Amino acid sequence: MHVDLDTLATALYVRIDDELKASPQLNRWRPKVGIAPKITDAELITVSVMQAMLGYRNESRWVRYARKSIIHLFPHLPKQPGYNKRLRGLSTQISHCIAVLVTDTDLWRHPIRIADSTPVPCGTSRATALRSDLAGWAGYGYCASHSRWFWGLRLHLVTTVHGLPVAFALTNAKTDEREILADLVALQPNMFHHPDGLILVVDKGYRDRDTETWLNESGITVIRPAYRTEPARPGRGLLRAVRQSIESVNQTLKDQLDLEQHGGRTITGVAVRILQRVLALTAAIWHNWHTGQPIMRSLTAYDH
């Protein structure tokens, strides 16, 4: 089946619209009297996914482009201030849509999960760190894979071997990865369950005896690098085979979806821009699975 951005947008809009109509608790309150918005939340979320797919980091440039090039799909696009204001209020709905798309495939039933975190820089100057609205949530952290310090947040991701995000969190850069992983498992136990037992592949940053014991008691087998002082652990072959998958997912988010150039300056602004990119990745995998594409995580058909 031929796939392109218009095909994805149409299928995604229909799925999101059906879900929001079936979940009235997600609908935002609106006064009974007044002017109803011409563009629905489902349309706006779909447009935001197209923005991420096409690599438009600047919302003003995106709205100018969209009002000319995708007007045949969405004839009532708002101007940039309205687009930004509406989108910042849709974090809950976007998070829900990500979970809906994940469970609308069979990929999330795979018995292997991979966990990792990646930096989300939010500023590069001392003045920004002191005066930004993000101060207190964002902080200084160290990225070992690139040997650099940064000021911002961390995106914690748990994916399948296909790159499908099944759990995620956005935290202060210094928050312990092991604590976040335990919270994700506790808050979304259905995403960490498999009838035959779940395997969780992690790197050395997650090594902790208490956390590993707790995960084992929850029916999760942890595959991780061994300490220098301990004997070789089982699962080394699996660790080498799938560990690179999560690194590839992070690179997709950074290189193709511009994770590190999100442009957010407030808590709601950063949160919705990160969710926008996670939804774009999820939507691509979801659509590739439904259309029988050979590579689940490929965005090539949708980025032009």
Helices and strands as residue ranges (DSSP letters): H 5-22, G 24-26, H 41-54, H 59-69, H 80-88, H 91-103, G 107-109, E 112-123, H 126-131, E 139-143, E 148-159, E 165-172, H 177-187, G 189-192, E 198-201, G 204-206, H 209-217, E 220-223, H 236-251, I 252-256, G 259-261, H 267-290, G 300-302
